[in-house]
């Protein structure tokens, strides 16, 4: 055997970038990166190794022993650890255990990559277009602050507002959030904005009033060329959404509120009662991926999925300063939109988890009672918002599309 030849082959292979494509995903084995829909997806090393093993063996049953050898080096691991990595791999590539469009489970035996896999080295790699990636654009607010907003997809416009202030550009790199956004923009043009003080918009130490938030929404809608559009809001973003609907009825075709409320926590709770979640923010917001910040977000998503919650923690900490977040929370806690509900004219869908402890179901009922002709959908969940990976997410998406298409 020519050992020098083997050494040369091994040395050369280090500089060859093998990649595998399946669906809208691409796995680069040299850089150990995964991209889906043109966007890089952050995954753990063991999840990458699992995807690589399956991509290298398409249309073949890969046994559990092979998986453990390749991913864990043959070490003993629990069934729950294996299941967690499989679930994470599916979420990263936009698959799930129910559909199994990419990864099929053979119960008790192993996994199979059922999607068509193509591959080659970097010299054969085509110059792929990335039409699915959101485009970041800017406009100026009435007060002169720069506002960032993202546009993606095609079709009737849907202006979507996240409740917690998140950097939208970075949010697209979080698998659990990207999966949700992809579901929103199917057949639609999705418009998202970074609130002033967050993400790529101009940094602020103090949060704006609800009225100023509405002014910023108008600025983004005008800049995006939106005449009439559907508006979807989550959690605290429902406050400016309702005010926008009440003061600009000619602009909206539909209004959707998820996890919303009519009265802030400071109004509906006993005076002087300490706000535990605010205290957690004060104590642990600046601890990078700290336990306090994780516990804070777990209160919003007690039913998980846990891995998705962990992914969101770091993003929230990066999206705005602690001072801004505390000020934003104070303003939201002491706000009420009861008096303007009656002025909402467009068709309205209100969605709430039955056992949501952040903003209880009674608040959704107040919204529904105050907005003429509105509909209320109650999800069987304790999560504050429906998220991919939870059984209620498909119910939510089906109701959302049916309402917007009606």
LINLINFEN-V938497 format. One line per field, one symbol per residue. ss: DSSP state (2 for helix, 1 for strand, 0 for the rest). Layout:
ss->???
//
This chain:
ss->0022222222222000001111001111000011110011100022222222222201000112222222220000002222222222222200000000001111000111100011110222000000000011111100000111111110011111100000022220002222222222200111111000000000000000022222222222222000001111110022222222222022211111110000102222000000022222222200000022222222220000022222222222222002222222222220010222222000111111100000002222222222000011111000000000000222222222222220
//
